[in-house]
Amino acid sequence: MKLRKDDNQSEVSIYARRLSDRYFKASHGWYFYTREGETIGPYYDKNSAMHGVNDYIEFLSLASSTVLEKYFKYSHKQTVAQVE
């Protein structure tokens, strides 16, 4: 597994364990967890969720820093609102 510049070895081992648990099925379909702690879904089946991970990674790699900042700010607000 290739390390990102801000990764350390202990974080990578935790992340590697999480990969096996990245996908899960709930009552409305399949979901996946992101490295950033987000839950993305629902998808019709696990295979679709696996393709969704690739789409998510592509989005992160192609988006401008402004778009990413807004995305993570918004997604954090959504997560906080769901918890409250």
Backbone as XML, in Angstrom:
<?xml version="1.0"?>
<chain id="A" units="angstrom">
  <residue number="1" name="MET">
    <atom name="N" x="0.848" y="-1.172" z="0.000"/>
    <atom name="CA" x="0.000" y="0.000" z="0.000"/>
    <atom name="C" x="0.891" y="1.231" z="0.000"/>
  </residue>
  <residue number="2" name="LYS">
    <atom name="N" x="0.602" y="2.163" z="-0.890"/>
    <atom name="CA" x="1.393" y="3.384" z="-0.989"/>
    <atom name="C" x="0.950" y="4.371" z="0.082"/>
  </residue>
  <residue number="3" name="LEU">
    <atom name="N" x="1.903" y="4.940" z="0.800"/>
    <atom name="CA" x="1.582" y="5.905" z="1.834"/>
    <atom name="C" x="1.383" y="7.284" z="1.237"/>
  </residue>
  <residue number="4" name="ARG">
    <atom name="N" x="0.400" y="8.002" z="1.758"/>
    <atom name="CA" x="0.271" y="9.404" z="1.405"/>
    <atom name="C" x="1.269" y="10.172" z="2.249"/>
  </residue>
  <residue number="5" name="LYS">
    <atom name="N" x="1.595" y="11.391" z="1.837"/>
    <atom name="CA" x="2.631" y="12.134" z="2.549"/>
    <atom name="C" x="2.276" y="12.410" z="4.009"/>
  </residue>
  <residue number="6" name="ASP">
    <atom name="N" x="0.994" y="12.484" z="4.345"/>
    <atom name="CA" x="0.595" y="12.759" z="5.723"/>
    <atom name="C" x="0.255" y="11.502" z="6.526"/>
  </residue>
  <residue number="7" name="ASP">
    <atom name="N" x="0.472" y="10.327" z="5.945"/>
    <atom name="CA" x="0.210" y="9.065" z="6.645"/>
    <atom name="C" x="1.396" y="8.670" z="7.507"/>
  </residue>
  <residue number="8" name="ASN">
    <atom name="N" x="1.103" y="8.023" z="8.611"/>
    <atom name="CA" x="2.171" y="7.371" z="9.355"/>
    <atom name="C" x="1.853" y="5.879" z="9.423"/>
  </residue>
  <residue number="9" name="GLN">
    <atom name="N" x="2.803" y="5.092" z="9.799"/>
    <atom name="CA" x="2.660" y="3.639" z="9.710"/>
    <atom name="C" x="1.496" y="3.105" z="10.534"/>
  </residue>
  <residue number="10" name="SER">
    <atom name="N" x="1.264" y="3.646" z="11.745"/>
    <atom name="CA" x="0.171" y="3.127" z="12.563"/>
    <atom name="C" x="-1.181" y="3.450" z="11.944"/>
  </residue>
  <residue number="11" name="GLU">
    <atom name="N" x="-1.309" y="4.641" z="11.345"/>
    <atom name="CA" x="-2.560" y="4.978" z="10.668"/>
    <atom name="C" x="-2.805" y="4.053" z="9.480"/>
  </residue>
  <residue number="12" name="VAL">
    <atom name="N" x="-1.746" y="3.702" z="8.781"/>
    <atom name="CA" x="-1.882" y="2.829" z="7.623"/>
    <atom name="C" x="-2.352" y="1.449" z="8.047"/>
  </residue>
  <residue number="13" name="SER">
    <atom name="N" x="-1.836" y="0.914" z="9.138"/>
    <atom name="CA" x="-2.269" y="-0.412" z="9.572"/>
    <atom name="C" x="-3.735" y="-0.389" z="10.008"/>
  </residue>
  <residue number="14" name="ILE">
    <atom name="N" x="-4.170" y="0.693" z="10.642"/>
    <atom name="CA" x="-5.578" y="0.827" z="11.011"/>
    <atom name="C" x="-6.428" y="0.910" z="9.745"/>
  </residue>
  <residue number="15" name="TYR">
    <atom name="N" x="-5.969" y="1.693" z="8.784"/>
    <atom name="CA" x="-6.703" y="1.849" z="7.525"/>
    <atom name="C" x="-6.782" y="0.517" z="6.781"/>
  </residue>
  <residue number="16" name="ALA">
    <atom name="N" x="-5.695" y="-0.228" z="6.756"/>
    <atom name="CA" x="-5.686" y="-1.515" z="6.062"/>
    <atom name="C" x="-6.707" y="-2.464" z="6.671"/>
  </residue>
  <residue number="17" name="ARG">
    <atom name="N" x="-6.830" y="-2.459" z="7.983"/>
    <atom name="CA" x="-7.846" y="-3.298" z="8.630"/>
    <atom name="C" x="-9.244" y="-2.831" z="8.245"/>
  </residue>
  <residue number="18" name="ARG">
    <atom name="N" x="-9.433" y="-1.525" z="8.130"/>
    <atom name="CA" x="-10.750" y="-0.989" z="7.800"/>
    <atom name="C" x="-11.162" y="-1.309" z="6.375"/>
  </residue>
  <residue number="19" name="LEU">
    <atom name="N" x="-10.198" y="-1.518" z="5.485"/>
    <atom name="CA" x="-10.558" y="-1.818" z="4.099"/>
    <atom name="C" x="-11.457" y="-3.036" z="4.016"/>
  </residue>
  <residue number="20" name="SER">
    <atom name="N" x="-11.189" y="-4.018" z="4.854"/>
    <atom name="CA" x="-12.020" y="-5.215" z="4.823"/>
    <atom name="C" x="-13.435" y="-4.917" z="5.319"/>
  </residue>
  <residue number="21" name="ASP">
    <atom name="N" x="-13.580" y="-3.858" z="6.103"/>
    <atom name="CA" x="-14.888" y="-3.464" z="6.622"/>
    <atom name="C" x="-15.437" y="-2.241" z="5.903"/>
  </residue>
  <residue number="22" name="ARG">
    <atom name="N" x="-14.834" y="-1.855" z="4.788"/>
    <atom name="CA" x="-15.219" y="-0.626" z="4.092"/>
    <atom name="C" x="-16.657" y="-0.678" z="3.595"/>
  </residue>
  <residue number="23" name="TYR">
    <atom name="N" x="-17.129" y="-1.830" z="3.175"/>
    <atom name="CA" x="-18.467" y="-1.961" z="2.599"/>
    <atom name="C" x="-19.409" y="-2.599" z="3.612"/>
  </residue>
  <residue number="24" name="PHE">
    <atom name="N" x="-20.633" y="-2.087" z="3.651"/>
    <atom name="CA" x="-21.614" y="-2.709" z="4.526"/>
    <atom name="C" x="-23.008" y="-2.539" z="3.939"/>
  </residue>
  <residue number="25" name="LYS">
    <atom name="N" x="-23.869" y="-3.458" z="4.326"/>
    <atom name="CA" x="-25.249" y="-3.449" z="3.840"/>
    <atom name="C" x="-26.145" y="-2.979" z="4.973"/>
  </residue>
  <residue number="26" name="ALA">
    <atom name="N" x="-27.030" y="-2.050" z="4.649"/>
    <atom name="CA" x="-28.041" y="-1.580" z="5.586"/>
    <atom name="C" x="-29.404" y="-1.772" z="4.923"/>
  </residue>
  <residue number="27" name="SER">
    <atom name="N" x="-30.446" y="-1.348" z="5.591"/>
    <atom name="CA" x="-31.793" y="-1.617" z="5.081"/>
    <atom name="C" x="-32.076" y="-0.983" z="3.724"/>
  </residue>
  <residue number="28" name="HIS">
    <atom name="N" x="-31.389" y="0.100" z="3.378"/>
    <atom name="CA" x="-31.662" y="0.785" z="2.112"/>
    <atom name="C" x="-30.634" y="0.514" z="1.033"/>
  </residue>
  <residue number="29" name="GLY">
    <atom name="N" x="-29.690" y="-0.368" z="1.259"/>
    <atom name="CA" x="-28.710" y="-0.701" z="0.234"/>
    <atom name="C" x="-27.303" y="-0.824" z="0.791"/>
  </residue>
  <residue number="30" name="TRP">
    <atom name="N" x="-26.339" y="-0.789" z="-0.109"/>
    <atom name="CA" x="-24.921" y="-0.927" z="0.238"/>
    <atom name="C" x="-24.269" y="0.445" z="0.372"/>
  </residue>
  <residue number="31" name="TYR">
    <atom name="N" x="-23.335" y="0.541" z="1.303"/>
    <atom name="CA" x="-22.620" y="1.781" z="1.597"/>
    <atom name="C" x="-21.131" y="1.477" z="1.689"/>
  </residue>
  <residue number="32" name="PHE">
    <atom name="N" x="-20.319" y="2.552" z="1.672"/>
    <atom name="CA" x="-18.902" y="2.395" z="1.970"/>
    <atom name="C" x="-18.438" y="3.543" z="2.846"/>
  </residue>
  <residue number="33" name="TYR">
    <atom name="N" x="-17.409" y="3.260" z="3.628"/>
    <atom name="CA" x="-16.755" y="4.269" z="4.451"/>
    <atom name="C" x="-15.582" y="4.842" z="3.681"/>
  </residue>
  <residue number="34" name="THR">
    <atom name="N" x="-15.352" y="6.142" z="3.845"/>
    <atom name="CA" x="-14.187" y="6.776" z="3.244"/>
    <atom name="C" x="-13.076" y="6.887" z="4.281"/>
  </residue>
  <residue number="35" name="ARG">
    <atom name="N" x="-11.886" y="7.173" z="3.817"/>
    <atom name="CA" x="-10.756" y="7.404" z="4.704"/>
    <atom name="C" x="-11.010" y="8.592" z="5.627"/>
  </residue>
  <residue number="36" name="GLU">
    <atom name="N" x="-11.816" y="9.509" z="5.141"/>
    <atom name="CA" x="-12.112" y="10.720" z="5.905"/>
    <atom name="C" x="-13.222" y="10.511" z="6.928"/>
  </residue>
  <residue number="37" name="GLY">
    <atom name="N" x="-13.764" y="9.298" z="6.982"/>
    <atom name="CA" x="-14.787" y="8.979" z="7.964"/>
    <atom name="C" x="-16.213" y="9.204" z="7.500"/>
  </residue>
  <residue number="38" name="GLU">
    <atom name="N" x="-16.406" y="9.469" z="6.225"/>
    <atom name="CA" x="-17.741" y="9.676" z="5.673"/>
    <atom name="C" x="-18.358" y="8.330" z="5.297"/>
  </residue>
  <residue number="39" name="THR">
    <atom name="N" x="-19.674" y="8.289" z="5.286"/>
    <atom name="CA" x="-20.417" y="7.132" z="4.806"/>
    <atom name="C" x="-21.100" y="7.542" z="3.513"/>
  </residue>
  <residue number="40" name="ILE">
    <atom name="N" x="-20.860" y="6.806" z="2.441"/>
    <atom name="CA" x="-21.403" y="7.142" z="1.130"/>
    <atom name="C" x="-22.318" y="6.010" z="0.667"/>
  </residue>
  <residue number="41" name="GLY">
    <atom name="N" x="-23.491" y="6.381" z="0.170"/>
    <atom name="CA" x="-24.426" y="5.397" z="-0.340"/>
    <atom name="C" x="-25.821" y="5.969" z="-0.288"/>
  </residue>
  <residue number="42" name="PRO">
    <atom name="N" x="-26.835" y="5.229" z="-0.550"/>
    <atom name="CA" x="-26.842" y="3.786" z="-0.785"/>
    <atom name="C" x="-26.598" y="3.429" z="-2.253"/>
  </residue>
  <residue number="43" name="TYR">
    <atom name="N" x="-26.124" y="2.211" z="-2.443"/>
    <atom name="CA" x="-25.927" y="1.614" z="-3.757"/>
    <atom name="C" x="-26.763" y="0.345" z="-3.821"/>
  </residue>
  <residue number="44" name="TYR">
    <atom name="N" x="-27.122" y="-0.045" z="-5.033"/>
    <atom name="CA" x="-27.984" y="-1.211" z="-5.259"/>
    <atom name="C" x="-27.350" y="-2.503" z="-4.743"/>
  </residue>
  <residue number="45" name="ASP">
    <atom name="N" x="-26.050" y="-2.672" z="-5.008"/>
    <atom name="CA" x="-25.354" y="-3.882" z="-4.580"/>
    <atom name="C" x="-23.914" y="-3.542" z="-4.218"/>
  </residue>
  <residue number="46" name="LYS">
    <atom name="N" x="-23.198" y="-4.529" z="-3.703"/>
    <atom name="CA" x="-21.823" y="-4.295" z="-3.258"/>
    <atom name="C" x="-20.931" y="-3.904" z="-4.427"/>
  </residue>
  <residue number="47" name="ASN">
    <atom name="N" x="-21.130" y="-4.517" z="-5.573"/>
    <atom name="CA" x="-20.319" y="-4.191" z="-6.733"/>
    <atom name="C" x="-20.469" y="-2.712" z="-7.105"/>
  </residue>
  <residue number="48" name="SER">
    <atom name="N" x="-21.682" y="-2.200" z="-7.042"/>
    <atom name="CA" x="-21.922" y="-0.778" z="-7.325"/>
    <atom name="C" x="-21.228" y="0.103" z="-6.292"/>
  </residue>
  <residue number="49" name="ALA">
    <atom name="N" x="-21.252" y="-0.312" z="-5.037"/>
    <atom name="CA" x="-20.551" y="0.446" z="-3.991"/>
    <atom name="C" x="-19.045" y="0.446" z="-4.245"/>
  </residue>
  <residue number="50" name="MET">
    <atom name="N" x="-18.524" y="-0.664" z="-4.731"/>
    <atom name="CA" x="-17.093" y="-0.740" z="-5.041"/>
    <atom name="C" x="-16.745" y="0.230" z="-6.177"/>
  </residue>
  <residue number="51" name="HIS">
    <atom name="N" x="-17.611" y="0.328" z="-7.166"/>
    <atom name="CA" x="-17.398" y="1.306" z="-8.229"/>
    <atom name="C" x="-17.530" y="2.723" z="-7.679"/>
  </residue>
  <residue number="52" name="GLY">
    <atom name="N" x="-18.418" y="2.897" z="-6.705"/>
    <atom name="CA" x="-18.589" y="4.202" z="-6.066"/>
    <atom name="C" x="-17.317" y="4.683" z="-5.383"/>
  </residue>
  <residue number="53" name="VAL">
    <atom name="N" x="-16.565" y="3.762" z="-4.791"/>
    <atom name="CA" x="-15.284" y="4.127" z="-4.180"/>
    <atom name="C" x="-14.352" y="4.698" z="-5.240"/>
  </residue>
  <residue number="54" name="ASN">
    <atom name="N" x="-14.289" y="4.041" z="-6.385"/>
    <atom name="CA" x="-13.432" y="4.541" z="-7.468"/>
    <atom name="C" x="-13.870" y="5.926" z="-7.928"/>
  </residue>
  <residue number="55" name="ASP">
    <atom name="N" x="-15.169" y="6.136" z="-8.034"/>
    <atom name="CA" x="-15.678" y="7.456" z="-8.420"/>
    <atom name="C" x="-15.317" y="8.508" z="-7.378"/>
  </residue>
  <residue number="56" name="TYR">
    <atom name="N" x="-15.442" y="8.146" z="-6.112"/>
    <atom name="CA" x="-15.123" y="9.064" z="-5.018"/>
    <atom name="C" x="-13.641" y="9.448" z="-5.047"/>
  </residue>
  <residue number="57" name="ILE">
    <atom name="N" x="-12.786" y="8.457" z="-5.238"/>
    <atom name="CA" x="-11.348" y="8.719" z="-5.299"/>
    <atom name="C" x="-11.018" y="9.597" z="-6.503"/>
  </residue>
  <residue number="58" name="GLU">
    <atom name="N" x="-11.656" y="9.330" z="-7.630"/>
    <atom name="CA" x="-11.431" y="10.155" z="-8.810"/>
    <atom name="C" x="-11.877" y="11.594" z="-8.556"/>
  </residue>
  <residue number="59" name="PHE">
    <atom name="N" x="-13.023" y="11.763" z="-7.913"/>
    <atom name="CA" x="-13.500" y="13.102" z="-7.564"/>
    <atom name="C" x="-12.469" y="13.833" z="-6.694"/>
  </residue>
  <residue number="60" name="LEU">
    <atom name="N" x="-11.968" y="13.150" z="-5.665"/>
    <atom name="CA" x="-10.988" y="13.780" z="-4.774"/>
    <atom name="C" x="-9.716" y="14.166" z="-5.513"/>
  </residue>
  <residue number="61" name="SER">
    <atom name="N" x="-9.299" y="13.340" z="-6.450"/>
    <atom name="CA" x="-8.038" y="13.616" z="-7.149"/>
    <atom name="C" x="-8.178" y="14.716" z="-8.196"/>
  </residue>
  <residue number="62" name="LEU">
    <atom name="N" x="-9.385" y="14.926" z="-8.732"/>
    <atom name="CA" x="-9.574" y="15.913" z="-9.791"/>
    <atom name="C" x="-10.136" y="17.249" z="-9.308"/>
  </residue>
  <residue number="63" name="ALA">
    <atom name="N" x="-10.764" y="17.276" z="-8.151"/>
    <atom name="CA" x="-11.414" y="18.491" z="-7.662"/>
    <atom name="C" x="-10.385" y="19.529" z="-7.221"/>
  </residue>
  <residue number="64" name="SER">
    <atom name="N" x="-10.734" y="20.775" z="-7.412"/>
    <atom name="CA" x="-9.861" y="21.868" z="-6.957"/>
    <atom name="C" x="-9.901" y="21.937" z="-5.433"/>
  </residue>
  <residue number="65" name="SER">
    <atom name="N" x="-8.921" y="22.609" z="-4.863"/>
    <atom name="CA" x="-8.875" y="22.736" z="-3.407"/>
    <atom name="C" x="-10.095" y="23.497" z="-2.886"/>
  </residue>
  <residue number="66" name="THR">
    <atom name="N" x="-10.607" y="24.448" z="-3.642"/>
    <atom name="CA" x="-11.798" y="25.200" z="-3.235"/>
    <atom name="C" x="-13.018" y="24.274" z="-3.172"/>
  </residue>
  <residue number="67" name="VAL">
    <atom name="N" x="-13.173" y="23.445" z="-4.181"/>
    <atom name="CA" x="-14.298" y="22.507" z="-4.208"/>
    <atom name="C" x="-14.178" y="21.509" z="-3.063"/>
  </residue>
  <residue number="68" name="LEU">
    <atom name="N" x="-12.987" y="20.986" z="-2.838"/>
    <atom name="CA" x="-12.788" y="20.030" z="-1.743"/>
    <atom name="C" x="-13.086" y="20.659" z="-0.391"/>
  </residue>
  <residue number="69" name="GLU">
    <atom name="N" x="-12.648" y="21.885" z="-0.209"/>
    <atom name="CA" x="-12.904" y="22.586" z="1.060"/>
    <atom name="C" x="-14.411" y="22.718" z="1.292"/>
  </residue>
  <residue number="70" name="LYS">
    <atom name="N" x="-15.131" y="23.120" z="0.269"/>
    <atom name="CA" x="-16.585" y="23.251" z="0.393"/>
    <atom name="C" x="-17.249" y="21.897" z="0.604"/>
  </residue>
  <residue number="71" name="TYR">
    <atom name="N" x="-16.776" y="20.888" z="-0.096"/>
    <atom name="CA" x="-17.347" y="19.547" z="0.046"/>
    <atom name="C" x="-17.197" y="19.036" z="1.478"/>
  </residue>
  <residue number="72" name="PHE">
    <atom name="N" x="-15.990" y="19.129" z="2.016"/>
    <atom name="CA" x="-15.765" y="18.603" z="3.359"/>
    <atom name="C" x="-16.451" y="19.455" z="4.424"/>
  </residue>
  <residue number="73" name="LYS">
    <atom name="N" x="-16.552" y="20.741" z="4.187"/>
    <atom name="CA" x="-17.277" y="21.605" z="5.127"/>
    <atom name="C" x="-18.751" y="21.210" z="5.142"/>
  </residue>
  <residue number="74" name="TYR">
    <atom name="N" x="-19.339" y="21.023" z="3.970"/>
    <atom name="CA" x="-20.742" y="20.637" z="3.870"/>
    <atom name="C" x="-20.971" y="19.236" z="4.430"/>
  </residue>
  <residue number="75" name="SER">
    <atom name="N" x="-20.116" y="18.285" z="4.071"/>
    <atom name="CA" x="-20.321" y="16.905" z="4.532"/>
    <atom name="C" x="-20.187" y="16.824" z="6.046"/>
  </residue>
  <residue number="76" name="HIS">
    <atom name="N" x="-19.298" y="17.635" z="6.628"/>
    <atom name="CA" x="-19.164" y="17.655" z="8.089"/>
    <atom name="C" x="-20.442" y="18.196" z="8.723"/>
  </residue>
  <residue number="77" name="LYS">
    <atom name="N" x="-21.027" y="19.246" z="8.139"/>
    <atom name="CA" x="-22.274" y="19.799" z="8.677"/>
    <atom name="C" x="-23.382" y="18.765" z="8.611"/>
  </residue>
  <residue number="78" name="GLN">
    <atom name="N" x="-23.447" y="18.001" z="7.522"/>
    <atom name="CA" x="-24.465" y="16.970" z="7.380"/>
    <atom name="C" x="-24.286" y="15.897" z="8.449"/>
  </residue>
  <residue number="79" name="THR">
    <atom name="N" x="-23.056" y="15.497" z="8.699"/>
    <atom name="CA" x="-22.788" y="14.470" z="9.710"/>
    <atom name="C" x="-23.173" y="14.957" z="11.087"/>
  </residue>
  <residue number="80" name="VAL">
    <atom name="N" x="-22.811" y="16.194" z="11.420"/>
    <atom name="CA" x="-23.150" y="16.760" z="12.718"/>
    <atom name="C" x="-24.663" y="16.867" z="12.871"/>
  </residue>
  <residue number="81" name="ALA">
    <atom name="N" x="-25.369" y="17.292" z="11.834"/>
    <atom name="CA" x="-26.824" y="17.424" z="11.888"/>
    <atom name="C" x="-27.487" y="16.071" z="12.092"/>
  </residue>
  <residue number="82" name="GLN">
    <atom name="N" x="-26.950" y="15.020" z="11.499"/>
    <atom name="CA" x="-27.523" y="13.688" z="11.651"/>
    <atom name="C" x="-27.340" y="13.170" z="13.073"/>
  </residue>
  <residue number="83" name="VAL">
    <atom name="N" x="-26.232" y="13.546" z="13.713"/>
    <atom name="CA" x="-25.938" y="13.084" z="15.066"/>
    <atom name="C" x="-26.814" y="13.795" z="16.079"/>
  </residue>
  <residue number="84" name="GLU">
    <atom name="N" x="-27.097" y="15.069" z="15.821"/>
    <atom name="CA" x="-27.885" y="15.875" z="16.775"/>
    <atom name="C" x="-29.306" y="15.504" z="16.823"/>
  </residue>
</chain>
